[in-house]
Amino acid sequence: MKRPILWVPLAVVAVILALFATALFFGPTDSTEKAVKSAMVGQPVPDFDLAPAVAGRPGLSSAALRQGRPHLVNVFASWCIPCRAEAAQLAELARRGVPIDAIAVRDRPEDLAAFLATYGDPFRAIGADLDRRVQMDIGSAGVPETFIVDGRGIIRHQHIGAITESDVPTIISAYEAAR
Amino acid sequence: MIAEGGLALLWLAASLSLLQLAAGWGALRPGGEQLRAVVRPLAVVQGLVVGLAFLALIWLFLRTDLSVKLVAANSHSLKPWLYKFAGAWGNHEGSMLLWVTVLAVAGGGVALFERRLRQDTLIATLAAQAAIGLGFYAFLLFASNPFTRLSPVPVEGNGLNPLLQDPGLAFHPPTLYFGYVGISIAFSFAVGALITRDVGPAFARAMRPWVLAAWIFLTLGITAGSYWAYYELGWGGWWFWDPVENASLMPWLAATALLHSVTVLATRAGLRAWTIMLAVVAFSMSMIGTFLVRSGILTSVHAFAVDPLRGSFILGLLTLYIGGALVLFALRVKTVKEGSTFEIVSREAALVINNLLLSVILGLVFIGTLYPLVTQAFGREISVGPPYFNAVAGPVALILVAVMVIGPMLRWRRDEAKALAGRISIPALISAASLLLVVLLAPGIGWLPLFGLALAPGIAAASVAPLWRRNLRRTPFFIWGMVIAHLGIAVSLAGMASESAFIQETLVAARPGQTVRVGAFDVHFDGLEPVVGPNWTAIEARLTARRGTGSPFAMRPQARLFSSPPTPTSESAIRTLWDGQLYIAIGNQDEQGRTQLRLWWKPFVTLIWLGGALIALGGLLALIGRVRRERRGRPEELEALAEAAA
C-alpha cells in the first residue's frame, strides 16, 4: 500500500460497478419514483414563442398554453433514443383524447419529419427549441420530459424520462386533475 | 441427441477449463514442474471441444430442430439457409456460446503457436484465460443454456428478427466477437506477466500479434456494423452513438492505444505499467459492453431480451475479473522496473500523446454512454445523444489525427525539433492549402467538417511519408501496415467530413409521375409495385434517377413486411457512384395516395468504410510482417534500428 495511486483504477472501477448494480437492481421501477418533485410544479410556464419545427404544423408559444384547456407538453428530440421508446405511450395518450404539444430540442426539420414518420406523430403543435433556452426555462434537464400544463398555463406535473406503459395511468390522472 | 451431445461437450469444455486453471496454478508452485507439460494440450483440447459444441448448435439451426427451445424461438423452416446458419448466433444464448468458443479457441491458438514467451508466463496466461472461460461457461450452463429442449414441440418456429436477415449481418457478429473476445488474450497476457513479473520487451513482442489480430477483427466488425446500420435501418446515418455501437467502439479505442503503447514497450522498453493497464482496460471494455448490451440497462435501438438474472451474473463476472486484475496490478506493478527514458521530441512522446488522446476520447464516450445510468440512479432516464458526442469527442479526435501527422516522422528516443519542422512542412502546407480551398469554395460549413476536410489530405501525405526514399520492395511489412492504416484514417476522415458538410437531403410526399430533385439528381417516381420474397412481402417504389444528362438508372427502395415474426423493415435503395451515393428510402403512404420519399445525395460517403477497410488491411500487413519476422528469428535490436532509420 505504499503507492496509493495504484489503487485509483480499482476505486474508479468499484464506483462504476456500483453504478451498474444500482441500475440493475433498483433501475427503472414504478412510476411514483420517477415523478420527481419539481420546483416548476405550481409555477406558470415561462414566456416563450417557438417557431414551427416542421412544415405544416404550428409552433408553440406560452400564450397557446393559457387558453383554458390543459395540455401535455412533451420535450423530445429525434436523436433521443428513449424518445423512440415512449412514442407508443404518447400515441396511446393522444388516442385517449389528451392534447399533446411538443418542444423539439436541437433538432432539424428533416430529422424530425423522419422521426414522426417512423415512430408516430401524436403532436398538435411542435416548437423548435434550437438553443435549448426554452427547455432550460421550463425546468427540463434532458430529453424526454413531459409536462402537464393546466388551462391557465400553470405547470401541474413534471415527468422526467420516457413514459412507460405503467406511467400512462399516472399521466392520465395528472391530466384529469389539471382540468 | 445432437442437443444433448452439445450440452455434454459444453460441460466437458467447462471441466477442461477448470483443469487447465488448476494445472496452471499447480505448475507455477514450487515442485509443480511436472504439471507444466499438460497446460498447453489442455488449452488446445478445450478449444476443440467447445468448437464442436458450437458446431452442434449450428447443425440444430440448419436442420431447424424445433424441439430445441432456442431454435423454435429464433428460427423458422421457411428461412433461407444462410439465415438459419447465422440464426445460431443471432440470439442471446447462441451469441454467448460463440463468445466462449472464441475465448477458448483464442486460448488454444496461444497454446499452439506462442513460442517466444517465457514458459512460466505462458502457463500463467493460459491459466488466466481458463479462469475467464470458466466464468462464462458457468454463465452459459446455469443462466443461458442454448441446448434446452422444448416440450411440446411446436409446429413452426418464431423466426429470426428480420433486421438480422441480411447477408452482411450474418457475418458481422462473429467478426466483432473475434475482436471483442480476442482482446481477452491481451488481458490474460497482462495478468500472466504480472503473476510471473515478466513485463518487458520480450513479453510485449509476444503479445503484439495477438492484439493486432483482435484489433483487425474489431476494426472490420465496426466498419461492417456501421455500413449495416447505414443501409438496413433506413435512417441514412452511419453512426448513431447508440450504446451498442459505443460498446464496440470503446474496446477499439483501448486496443488502438494498446497497439501503440505495446510498440513503445517492445522497441524501447518504456510504458510498462501503462501497457499492462491498457490491456486490462481493453478487455474490461469488451466485458462491460457485453454487460450493457445483455442486461438491457440502457435503452438502445438494438433490442435484446432482458433478464435480470443474466445481468447480475455478468455483473458478478465483471467484478471478479476486472477487480481481480486491478488488485493484482496494484500489488505487483511497483515491482515492474521503469523503462528507459526519452526526450520531449521523440517517437515515444508522440505515442504517449496518442495514448492520452485516445484515452480521453474513450473516457468521453464512456461517460456519455453511462450518463443515462447516472441520471437514472437519481430517478431520471435521459440520454445525451449525438450533440454531446460530436461536440466533445469530435475536437479531441481532430487533435489526435493532427498528432498522427507528426508521430511517424519522429525518431525514437530523441529528435531535433528543427529537423521535424522541415519534415512536417509538406503535409502542413497541403493542409493549409486545402483549408483555404474549402473556406473559399464551401463557406459556411461546420467547423468540424471544415477541419476534417483540411486535415485529411495532409494526413494522407504524412502517412505515406515513411515510404519516402525507401526501396519499396525491401520496406518491411509492418511499415507498410502503419502507412496503410494511417492512410485509411485520412480516407475515412475525408468521407465523414465530406458527408456531413455536403449532404443533400429531400423529404417529400410524392405521387407516381412526379419528379423529385435531390442534389444534382432528378428522380422520377414511376409507381408502386407489390413484391413477394421467400418470407416477406413488400411495397416497392420504382424510381428512375439521372444526373444532368447522364444515363438514367433504376432505384427500388422497399418497405418490407416480414411474415414471421410480423415486422416492418425498410430496405433502402443505394446507388454507388464514383463521387458518392444516392440513397432513397420510402416511408408510409397517406390517404391522398402520396408516398413519403426520403432522398439523400451523400458525396464521398463510401470513403468512410473504404477507410475502415484500409485500416484493417494495414493491421493485417503489420501482422504478417511481425509473424514473418518472428519466423526468421531476426534479432529485435535490428528491428529498432530499422525503425530508427526510417
Interface residues (C-beta under 8 A of the other chain):
Chain A: K2 R3 L6 W7 P9 L10 V13 A14 I16 L17 L19 F20 A21 T22 A23 L24 F25 F26 G27 P28 E33 K34 V36 A77 W79 C80 I81 P82 R84 A85 R106 E110 A113 A114 A117 T118 A141 G142 V143 P144 E145 I160 G161 A162
Chain B: W235 D242 P243 M277 S284 I288 F291 S295 I297 T299 S300 V301 P308 G311 S312 L315 L318 T319 I322 G323 L326 V327 F329 A330 V333 K334 L370 P372 L373 V374 T375 Q376 A377 G379 R380 E381 I382 S383 V384 G385 P386 P387 E505 L507 G587 N588 Q596 R598
